[in-house]
Amino acid sequence: MASRRVRAVSRGLPPLLLLLLLLLLGPLPAVGHGGKYSREKNEPELSPKRDPGGEFRMEKLNQLWEKARRLQLSPVKLSELHADLKIQERDEFSWKKLKAEGLDEDGEKEAKLRRNLNVILAKYGLDGRKDARMVTSNFLSDGAEEDSLGDPRLEKLWHKAKTSGKFSSEELDKLWREFQHHKEKVHEYNVLLETLSRTDEIQENIISPSDMSLVKEEVLHSKHTELKDRLRGINQGFDRLRKVSHQGYGAESEFEEPRVIDLWDLARSANFTEKELESFREELKHFEAKIEKHNHYQKQLEVSHEKLKHVESFGDREHVSRNKEKYALLEEKTKELGYKVKKHFQDLSSRISRARHNEL
């Protein structure tokens, strides 16, 4: 079209004027590329801020995920974060539905969602705080025995158990996982406590500074059932560790995983009927099998990650490609199982909490 217009106008023009005309019109569109109405010109470009294949449907969670990847967290820690963010996303979409139906008028559920996200940020060192401590994983890894438990009482109990002669090496591995799990619970409680103390307003002017921290914690406990429940679980867990460290594992010990042992202890002290308790026990057996499967995949993911790093340093392109494929499959499976484990744990904890509060 443009070329026909140029030919028509150019007939009989002096060469110099024709050259000026061509310069003004600019280069003609190439054959096969249409022009301003072509598909290339009119299809919207993908926004550089949003990856169409993003991990999450919510942009803010995608941004957190990318930040975590830049921080180079371990593969296992990344898969744990992925599961936590998936739970957060599910809860946020559920809340949006409730809000649309006018069922969160006081904003309590929205505030809990914000707190949960703040806890995730602090737990994985994504809150910008330099002193953020990372929570250790739930299974025993090489060299884990040298890790500090961060509490002199736990260190003393662990030393006593190791030197008592009452435990086989397998039982010591199991006990160590329980100690590590307790350490993780204390850390998560402290993160939640700090998050709540930053977001809740407390009448500091009626409290003397020396009493402030203790009273603040008491006020927070009175306002937040979750905090109270977590502290109860920590105290109950410590009593159990003290008992096991002194007496060893008895024949009645039917569960191996620390989270399952915790849930079973809490369930037995909740307001369940005999039939409900037996049903809960069976559910815990399925949950423990799910955790063990997840732990297996976490270990395989770590091994695959180390192998991939080695192959990338020395292997050929085909070898690297094969290992990347294997690692990607393991990563996806570990994320999927991690989400299922956390969701199942959340559901079981809620059942205990409901039974416990029915007593009140």
Secondary structure, DSSP 4 states (H G I P E B T S, - for coil): -HHHHHHHHHTT--HHHHHHHHHHH-PPPPTTS--TTSHHHHSPPPPTT--TT-S-SSHHHHHHHHHHHHTT--HHHHHHHHHHHHHHHHHHHHHHHHHHTT--TT-HHHHHHHHHHHHHHHHTT-SS-TTPPPPPPSS--TTGGGS--S-HHHHHHHHHHHHHS---HHHHHHHHHHHHHHHHHHHHHHHHHHHHHHHS---GGGS-GGGHHHHHHHHHHHH-HHHHHHHHHHHHHHHHHHHHHHH---TT----SHHHHHHHHHHHTSS--HHHHHHHHHHHHHHHHHHHHHHHHHHHHHHHHHHHHHHHHH--HHHHHHHHHHHHHHHHHHHHHHHHHHHHHHHHHHHHHHHHHHT-
